[in-house]
Amino acid sequence: MKRFFTLLLALATLAGCATNLPPAPRQAATPDYKYLIGPGDSLNIVVWRNPELSATVPVRPDGKITAPLIEDMIAINKNPSELAREIEAKLKRYIQDPVVTVVVQNFVGPTSEQVRVVGQASKPQALAYRQNMTLLDVMIAVGGITDFASGNRAVLIRSSEGNRQYGLRLRDLLKRGDVTANIEMKPGDVIMIPESWF
């Protein structure tokens, strides 16, 4: 019986400890970030002086769009300006000097750039990355952590750094208001929130 209580005490101590991973760097945003179009985005394509060629189109799951005079053009992993220049090149067959603007209306982004939250979040999900997004922004979007979460043992997997892992202090950030635990996110980050043992 004494061994059982000793084992329970050891497990409780381990459950309360933070991970052995290094803390995530606070600064992560890059000033030259450009949004990339992904499946599920809604694009407003405006062709100047040609309203009959302008349209709002969805980006299909295969990453392509179809608009007037344009069929099955690949849109994913391009920024809106790049896509506009490609549409202009296609439309040159039909109109003289086309001027095209592409405006993203519904942001989803490519899966490689989404920030994913798995485990003991209230609403685990994938979120479209946006410039200067912080850990607190992500946690607000997923509704925080559950009562069973071991928030200070959460792990950040940063795909942009070869899947390097960092320790997060979610409980300190959300329950204690410790803003030093807040960090900037990067496109493709994954946050794993384990369950507490007790």
N, C-alpha and C positions, 0 to 999 in steps of 0.2 A: 504494500500500500504506500509506503514511504517513497519507493521508486516511482510509483505512478505520479505522486504529487511533484516530485523532483522533475520528472519528464514534462508534466504540465507547466511547471514554472519555466523550464527551459524553452518550451514552445511559445509561451506567452511573451517571453523576452525577445525571441526571434521575430515574432509577429509585430512587435512594437518598434523594432529597429528599422531604420531606413536601409535602402539598398546599398551595396558596396560599389555602386557605379559612381562615376564623377558627376557633379552637378551640371546641369545643362547651362551653356553660356547664355547670358542675359540678352546680348545683342545678336541678332541673326539676320535682319532684313538687309536686302541688297537694294541700293537706290535705283539700279537699272532694271528692276523686275518688270516684265511685260506679261500681261494676262494672255494665256493661251486658250483658244477655243476648245471645248470638249463636247462629247455627246450629251444631249439634253439641253444645251444652250439654245436660246432663241435669238436669232439675228435679224435685225432690221437693215435690209439692204436698200440704200437710197441711190438711185441713178439720176444725177442732176439733169434737169430739163426733159426727163423721160419717166413720168410717173407710172406709165403702163409697165415699165420694167422694174419698178421698185416693188419690194415685197418684204413681208416678215415671214421668215422660214425657220423651222426647227432644225437643229443638227441631229441627224438620225443616229441610232445606235452604232451604225457602221462608220460614223464619222463624216458622212457626206451630206451635202445640201443640194436641193433642186430649187431653182428660181426661173423666172421667165428667160428663155433663150439659153439657160445654163442647166445642164443635167449632170447629176452625180459628180459634183466637184468635191474633192476632199477639203474639209475645213478644219479638222482637228489638228492640234499642235501647231496652229498658226495664230499669230496675233491678228487683230482686226485689220490693221493697215496692210499686212501682207496679203490677206485674203482679198481685200479691196483691189489691190494692184493686179491680182490674178483674174478677178472678175472683169476688170477693165480690159485686160488682154484678150479675154474670150469675147467680150462685147464689141471689140474693134472690127470684127467681121461684119457686124450689123449696123453700127452707128459710128459716126465720126467723132473722135476725141472724147470717149466716155469718161465721166468723172463719177467715181463710186465712193460711197462712204458706207462702212459697216459698223453698226452699233450693236453691241451685245446687250440684250434686254433681260434675259434670265440667266444668271450665272451658275454654272455647275462646274465647269472646267474639266480638263482631262483627268482621268483617274490617277495618273502619276503625280499630279499636283495637288490632289485633295488631301486635307488633313483628316485622318481617321482616329476615332476614339473607340476603343474596344474594352470590354470587361465591365467593371462595376460603375459605369456612368449611369445616370438616371435614364438617358436616352442615347445609347451608343449609336454613332452614325458617322458618315463621311461628310465633310464640309468643304465648300469651295474656299480655296486659299485667297486671301486678300492682303495687299501690302500693309505692313505694320500690324498684322494680326498677333495677338498675345495669347498666352496660355489662359489668362482670365477670360478673354473673349470666347475661346473655345469652350471653356467650362460653363459659361453662361448659356451658350448655344445648346449644349447637351444636358442642361438642367442640373449640373453639379454631379456629385458622387452619391452613391447609395449609402445607407446606414451600415452596410456590410463591407464597404470598401476600405482597403488599407492604403489610403491616399498618399502617405509619405513613402510608400514602397512602389509608387507608380514609375513607369519607365517610358522614356522618350526614345523612339528609334528614328534616327535621322537618315533617311535614304540618300539625301544629297551628300552625305559624308560616308558612303559605303556601309550603311546600316549601323553606324556607331550608336551605342546605347548610352543614355544619360539618366541619372536619377532625378525624379521630380518630387516636390513637396506639396502635393495637392491639399492635404489636410491643413497644413500651415497656411496656405494661401486662402482656402475657402472657409475654414472654421475659425482661424485665428486672425485673419486679415493681414497676414505677413506679406507685404508687397515685394519683399526681397525674393520671394519664391516665384514671382511672375517673370516670365521670359518671353522673348519674341519667337514666333513660329516661323518655319520655312515650308515651302511647298513640298508635299510628299511626307511630312512628319506623321508618325503613328504614335499614339499615346495608349499604353496598356495599363489598365488599373486593376490590380489583383484584388482578390477577396481576402478579407481579414480572417485569421484562423479563429478569432474569438470575438 
